[in-house]
Amino acid sequence: MSNPPLRLGVLVSGRGSNLEAIIHAGPSVQMNATVAVVISDRAQSQALEHARRSQIPAIHLNPKTHASREDYDTEVVRLLREHRADLVVLAGYMRLITSRLIEPYRNRIINIHPSLLPSFPGLHAHRQALEWGVRISGCTVHFVNEAMDQGPIIIQAAVPVLDGDTEEMLEARVLEQEHRILPQAIQFLAEDRLEISGRRVVLRSPKPTAGMKVVSPMIELGFNQ
Ligand code: GRF
């Protein structure tokens, strides 16, 4: 018998395109997971609207009503538990999280970041990539620990940086890959196939051919010519 679906608690701040990718995952990734609750630190977050449209509990938790970041995260944990979330997904969540959230969900929190980490952590990853003149950028899904954007890497996808790219153009190209690798990483967790070994994440593969740790759509984009 297959495992019951993994229950996701998704933390968001903005547009929510990654949340949508999770909600509507497939057909490329059959995710054995369901979004149990969406929590946003911003009332205006479009992600909350996406959730409500899909009849998913959507909560705005206002940071101003909490004395500290720790108090805020304590309330986040309470809500996650209330909705029986097994895995926490940071999908465009703009707040730094504290040990109050990390401890109870140790190795059960993942984040999507729009660069090939460890390059360009923090804000404005695409701007940093363009300023550095890298030829390849991409995105990373990683476990979250106390060090910002430095947790063990689960999947990365690479995209070319093209002459004349603006931040918006690069963002759009990277975003397409984010929407592929985030559901894939969730599915690996749903299948209980990830093992953390120091900095590294080992992907247990039931079949020799299964599994995807790296996505390189550069060939699909005709970049090999
Ligand atoms: C994405 O680029 C994600 O990598 C970053 O924030 C952005 C969120 O976009 N952490 P969206 O809200 O999922 O559309």
Residues whose N, C-alpha, C, O or C-beta is under 5 A from the ligand:
A	BS01	GRF	G14 R15 G16 S17 N18 L19 A91 G92 I112 H113 P114
